[in-house]
Amino acid sequence: MYFLLTSTAYAMAPGADGGQGGGFTAIIPLVLMFGIFYFLLIRPQQKKAKEQQNMINELKRDDTVITTGGIYGKITGVTDTIITLEIAPNVRIRVTKSSIAGKASTEAKPAEDKTK
């Protein structure tokens, strides 16, 4: 009886199968999961950030932009880190370049008030 219990315990012990690739096969799912995360999440996010940085670097005077806060304005001045926007006649604000969300499309421009 003692022999039966001991042999069962040895059979259930880790590595009882001779250690044939036990550690390597455990790593394969982790590598596969990292690959999926890289191609579905990390890579597209890096690509979008690079496009945003290129757009910010190409901004110039008289471009119409929108800030992350939703303010539309026309660029009147550009420095290394600050952009001056004209949001109304003779009303200018200074914002950081990183707060620019993108260039405003022609459809999104507010209509001029012609009832004056």
C-alpha positions in Angstrom: 0.0 0.0 0.0 2.8 2.4 0.9 4.4 1.7 -2.5 1.2 2.6 -4.3 0.9 6.0 -2.6 4.5 6.9 -3.1 4.5 6.0 -6.8 1.3 8.1 -7.3 3.0 11.1 -5.6 6.1 10.8 -7.8 3.9 10.6 -10.9 2.1 13.8 -10.0 5.2 15.7 -9.2 6.2 18.6 -11.6 8.9 17.5 -14.1 7.8 13.9 -13.9 7.4 13.8 -17.6 11.2 14.3 -18.1 11.1 18.1 -18.4 10.5 18.1 -22.1 10.1 21.9 -22.9 8.0 22.7 -19.9 9.4 26.2 -19.5 9.4 27.1 -23.2 5.8 26.1 -23.8 4.7 28.4 -20.9 6.4 31.4 -22.5 4.7 31.0 -26.0 1.3 32.3 -24.9 2.9 35.3 -23.2 4.9 36.2 -26.4 1.8 35.7 -28.5 -0.2 38.0 -26.2 2.5 40.7 -26.4 2.5 40.4 -30.2 -1.2 40.9 -30.4 -1.1 43.9 -28.0 1.7 45.4 -30.0 0.0 45.2 -33.4 -3.5 46.1 -32.1 -2.8 48.8 -29.5 0.8 50.0 -29.3 1.7 50.4 -32.9 -1.4 52.3 -34.1 -1.1 54.6 -31.1 2.5 55.4 -31.9 1.6 56.1 -35.5 -1.2 58.5 -34.5 1.2 60.3 -32.1 3.8 60.7 -34.8 1.2 62.1 -37.3 0.0 64.6 -34.6 3.5 65.7 -33.9 4.2 66.2 -37.7 0.9 68.3 -38.0 1.9 70.5 -35.1 5.4 71.0 -36.5 3.9 72.1 -39.9 1.6 74.8 -38.4 2.1 78.2 -39.9 0.6 81.7 -39.7 -3.0 82.0 -41.1 -3.9 78.3 -40.5 -7.3 77.8 -38.8 -7.0 75.3 -35.9 -9.0 73.9 -33.1 -7.6 73.4 -29.6 -8.2 70.4 -27.3 -10.6 72.7 -25.4 -12.7 73.3 -28.5 -11.7 76.8 -29.3 -11.4 77.7 -33.0 -8.9 80.3 -34.0 -6.6 81.6 -36.7 -2.9 81.4 -36.0 -1.2 84.9 -35.9 2.1 83.9 -34.4 4.2 80.8 -33.9 7.2 80.2 -31.6 8.9 77.0 -30.5 6.3 76.1 -27.8 3.6 78.8 -28.0 1.0 79.6 -30.7 -1.0 82.9 -30.7 -4.6 82.4 -31.9 -7.0 85.1 -32.9 -10.4 83.9 -31.8 -12.3 87.1 -32.6 -11.4 90.4 -34.1 -8.6 91.9 -32.0 -9.0 89.1 -29.4 -5.8 86.9 -29.2 -4.9 84.1 -26.8 -1.7 82.2 -26.4 -1.7 78.4 -26.1 0.9 75.8 -26.1 1.5 73.8 -29.3 0.6 70.6 -27.5 -2.9 71.9 -26.9 -3.7 72.0 -30.7 -6.0 69.2 -31.6 -5.8 69.7 -35.3 -6.5 71.9 -38.3 -10.1 73.0 -38.6 -11.9 71.8 -41.7 -13.8 74.2 -43.9 -17.2 72.7 -42.8 -16.4 73.2 -39.1 -15.7 77.0 -39.4 -18.3 79.1 -37.6 -20.6 81.1 -39.9 -20.0 84.9 -40.0 -22.7 87.0 -38.4 -24.2 89.0 -41.3 -27.0 90.7 -39.4 -25.0 93.7 -38.3 
